[in-house]
Amino acid sequence: MSNVTNLRRASRAAGLSASASFALMIAKLTLGVVTGSVAILSEAVHSATDLIAALIAFWAIRAAAKPPDRQHPYGHERTENLAALLEGALVVAAGLLVTVESAQRLQHGGTIEHLGLAIAVMSVSALVSLTVALHLRRAARLTQSAALAGDALNLQTDAVMAAAVVGGLVAVAATGWGILDPLIAIVVGLVICAAGARLCWTSAQVLVDSNLPESEITKVEAVLARFEAEGLSFHKLRGRRAGAKRHIDLHMVVAPETTVRQGHILSGRVKGDLVAVVPNAEVLIHVEDHGPGS
């Protein structure tokens, strides 16, 4: 899939996410005010962070697609990882806000009105969030977009929490225990915090140059093993991520009598096979005619 196609697909997905999050935020905010449900208001806050996250993702996707320049010779792909980190921080902040507000409502109490309407609207909200989240996950997988993956996680969490709110509202309607509403909202807030912290941690690992995922390292090592059967050897294998791009570098040891031209041909073959198993990878191979430490 070309970079242009990836950019268009990712931009459309981010635009869809922003539109859905805006509509859900307005619907939940209105419903929360009408019913007086703190759980629904907490979900409105979550949808507001989803909207901000979608806008950040849209910006990051466009920025990451810029070609390398003098100040960024390796490209701008890590903009997506920075965006995912910001999205995670927003989610944590929203979760804390929801938890504090819900705890205060738990102390002071409150009533919920129009329970039937609230249950219907929140059920639709959960379905919409889940549908958009699944679409974003697919787009993130196809484009290897960290920003879209973070946005998908936000909406997936939103769908789960909306379903939890529906369950709580049904319980309130069945038992008449209004205290269940702020209790469920507290749980929603804590789960939101956990999801945001997980996203922050994952994004930070890329920004501090953690190694490639184990599944990708295994593929790389399998390719190198095939060439070792031809008499080559490899060492100093390293890899890192930057948005959708992978950077792989290694040293390749050839026989002392190998010419420069032959060395380039061999390294070209290795690069081709590595890119075939790790798409969108930039591979740097240093050719040596002696073993490490010789």
C-alpha positions in Angstrom: 0.0 0.0 0.0 1.5 3.4 -1.0 2.2 6.2 1.4 -0.4 8.4 -0.4 -3.1 5.6 0.0 -2.1 5.2 3.7 -2.4 8.9 4.3 -5.8 9.1 2.7 -7.1 6.1 4.6 -5.8 7.3 7.9 -7.1 10.9 7.4 -10.6 9.6 6.5 -10.6 7.4 9.6 -9.5 10.3 11.8 -12.2 12.5 10.3 -14.8 9.9 10.9 -13.7 9.5 14.5 -13.8 13.3 15.1 -17.3 13.5 13.7 -18.6 10.6 15.7 -17.0 11.9 18.9 -18.5 15.3 18.4 -22.0 13.9 17.9 -21.7 11.6 20.9 -20.4 14.4 23.1 -23.3 16.7 22.3 -25.8 13.8 22.8 -24.4 12.7 26.1 -24.0 16.2 27.5 -27.6 17.0 26.6 -28.8 13.8 28.1 -26.7 14.2 31.2 -28.2 17.6 31.9 -31.7 16.4 31.2 -31.5 13.3 33.4 -29.1 14.5 36.1 -27.0 11.4 35.7 -23.4 11.9 36.7 -22.5 8.6 34.9 -23.8 10.0 31.6 -22.1 13.4 32.2 -18.8 11.5 32.8 -19.3 9.8 29.5 -19.8 13.2 27.9 -16.4 14.2 29.3 -14.9 11.0 27.9 -16.4 11.8 24.4 -14.9 15.3 24.6 -11.4 13.8 25.1 -12.2 11.4 22.2 -12.9 14.4 20.0 -9.6 16.1 21.1 -7.8 12.9 20.5 -9.3 12.5 17.0 -8.2 16.0 16.1 -4.7 15.4 17.4 -4.6 12.1 15.4 -5.7 13.9 12.3 -2.9 16.6 12.8 -0.3 13.9 13.6 -1.1 11.8 10.6 -0.7 14.8 8.2 2.5 15.9 10.0 4.1 12.4 10.0 3.6 12.1 6.2 5.9 15.0 5.6 9.2 14.0 3.9 12.5 14.3 5.7 14.1 17.7 5.9 17.3 19.4 7.2 16.0 19.5 10.8 14.4 16.0 10.6 16.6 13.9 8.5 15.0 10.7 9.7 11.5 11.9 8.9 8.5 13.0 11.0 6.9 9.7 11.8 7.4 9.9 15.5 4.9 12.8 15.5 2.3 10.0 15.6 3.8 8.4 18.7 4.0 11.9 20.4 0.3 12.3 19.5 -0.6 9.0 21.0 1.2 10.0 24.2 -0.8 13.2 24.3 -4.0 11.3 23.7 -3.2 9.0 26.6 -2.5 12.0 28.9 -5.9 13.5 28.0 -7.6 10.2 28.7 -6.0 10.0 32.2 -7.0 13.6 33.0 -10.6 13.0 31.9 -10.6 9.8 34.0 -9.4 11.7 37.1 -12.0 14.4 36.6 -14.8 11.9 36.2 -13.7 10.1 39.4 -13.5 13.2 41.5 -16.8 14.6 40.3 -18.5 11.2 40.8 -17.1 10.9 44.4 -18.5 14.4 45.2 -22.0 13.3 43.8 -21.7 10.2 45.9 -21.4 12.4 49.0 -24.2 14.8 48.1 -26.6 12.5 46.3 -28.9 13.3 43.4 -31.8 11.9 41.4 -32.1 10.6 37.8 -35.0 11.4 35.5 -36.1 10.0 32.1 -34.3 6.7 32.7 -35.9 5.0 29.6 -34.6 7.8 27.4 -31.2 7.6 29.0 -30.9 3.9 28.5 -31.9 4.1 24.9 -29.5 6.9 24.0 -26.6 5.4 25.8 -27.2 2.0 24.1 -27.0 3.7 20.7 -23.9 5.5 21.9 -22.2 2.3 22.9 -23.0 0.8 19.5 -21.7 3.8 17.5 -18.5 4.0 19.6 -17.8 0.3 19.0 -18.5 0.5 15.3 -16.2 3.4 14.8 -13.5 1.9 17.1 -13.5 -1.3 15.0 -13.1 0.7 11.8 -10.2 2.7 13.4 -8.5 -0.5 14.5 -8.6 -1.9 11.0 -7.3 1.4 9.5 -4.6 1.5 12.1 -3.5 -2.0 11.3 -3.4 -1.4 7.6 -1.6 2.0 7.9 0.5 1.1 11.0 -0.6 4.4 12.5 0.1 4.8 16.2 -2.2 7.9 16.4 -5.1 5.9 14.9 -4.4 3.0 17.2 -4.6 5.4 20.2 -7.8 6.9 19.0 -9.3 3.4 18.5 -8.4 2.5 22.0 -10.1 5.7 23.3 -13.4 4.9 21.4 -13.2 1.2 22.4 -13.0 2.2 26.0 -15.8 4.7 25.4 -18.0 1.8 24.1 -17.3 -0.4 27.0 -18.0 2.4 29.5 -21.2 3.4 27.8 -22.3 -0.2 28.0 -21.4 -0.2 31.7 -23.5 3.0 32.2 -26.4 1.3 30.5 -26.1 -1.6 32.9 -26.0 0.8 35.8 -29.1 2.8 34.6 -31.0 -0.5 34.2 -30.0 -1.4 37.7 -31.2 2.0 39.0 -34.5 1.5 37.2 -35.0 -2.0 38.6 -34.0 -1.2 42.2 -34.6 2.5 42.7 -31.1 2.8 44.2 -29.8 6.1 42.8 -26.5 5.6 44.6 -25.6 3.1 41.9 -25.2 5.9 39.3 -22.2 7.7 41.0 -20.7 4.4 42.0 -20.7 3.2 38.4 -19.3 6.6 37.3 -16.4 6.2 39.7 -15.6 2.8 38.1 -15.9 4.4 34.7 -13.4 7.1 35.7 -10.9 4.5 37.1 -11.1 2.4 34.0 -10.6 5.5 31.8 -7.5 6.3 33.8 -6.1 2.8 33.4 -6.7 2.9 29.6 -5.0 6.3 29.3 -2.0 5.2 31.4 -1.6 2.1 29.2 -1.6 4.2 26.1 1.0 6.6 27.6 3.3 3.7 28.5 3.1 2.1 25.0 3.8 5.4 23.3 6.6 6.3 25.6 8.4 3.0 24.8 8.6 4.0 21.1 9.8 7.5 22.0 12.7 6.1 24.1 13.8 3.8 21.3 12.6 0.4 22.6 13.4 -2.5 20.3 11.0 -3.7 17.6 8.2 -6.1 18.7 9.3 -9.6 19.4 7.2 -10.9 16.4 9.1 -8.6 14.0 12.5 -9.5 15.5 11.7 -13.2 15.0 10.9 -12.5 11.3 14.2 -10.6 10.9 16.2 -13.4 12.5 14.5 -16.0 10.3 15.6 -14.0 7.2 19.1 -13.7 8.4 19.3 -17.4 9.2 18.5 -18.2 5.6 21.5 -16.1 4.4 23.7 -17.6 7.1 23.2 -20.9 5.3 25.0 -19.3 2.3 28.1 -18.5 4.4 27.2 -15.0 5.6 27.1 -14.0 9.3 25.4 -11.1 11.1 25.8 -9.2 14.3 24.9 -6.0 16.0 21.3 -6.3 14.9 19.2 -3.3 16.2 15.7 -2.0 15.4 13.4 0.8 16.5 10.1 2.2 15.6 9.0 5.7 14.4 5.3 5.9 13.7 4.6 3.4 11.0 8.2 3.2 9.9 10.8 0.7 11.2 14.5 1.3 11.3 16.7 -1.8 11.2 20.5 -1.8 11.1 23.1 -4.6 11.3 26.5 -5.7 10.4 27.0 -8.4 7.7 30.3 -10.4 7.6 31.4 -11.6 4.1 34.4 -13.7 3.0 37.6 -11.6 2.7 37.8 -12.2 -1.1 34.3 -10.6 -1.7 34.5 -7.6 -3.9 32.7 -4.3 -3.2 30.2 -5.0 -6.0 29.5 -8.5 -4.7 29.0 -7.1 -1.2 26.5 -4.5 -2.4 24.6 -7.2 -4.3 24.5 -9.4 -1.2 23.3 -6.6 1.1 20.7 -5.7 -1.5 19.3 -9.2 -1.4 19.2 -9.1 2.4 17.5 -5.7 2.5 14.9 -6.9 0.0 14.0 -9.9 2.0 13.9 -8.0 5.3 11.5 -5.3 3.8 9.3 -8.1 2.5 8.7 -9.5 6.0 8.8 -6.1 7.8 7.0 -3.6 5.5 7.9 0.1 5.6 11.3 -0.7 7.1 14.5 1.2 6.3 17.4 -1.2 6.5 21.0 -0.1 6.9 23.7 -2.9 6.5 27.4 -2.4 7.3 29.5 -4.9 5.3 32.6 -6.4 6.9 35.1 -8.8 5.6 36.1 -10.2 9.1 34.4 -11.4 12.2 33.4 -9.2 15.1 36.4 -8.6 17.4 38.9 -9.8 14.8 
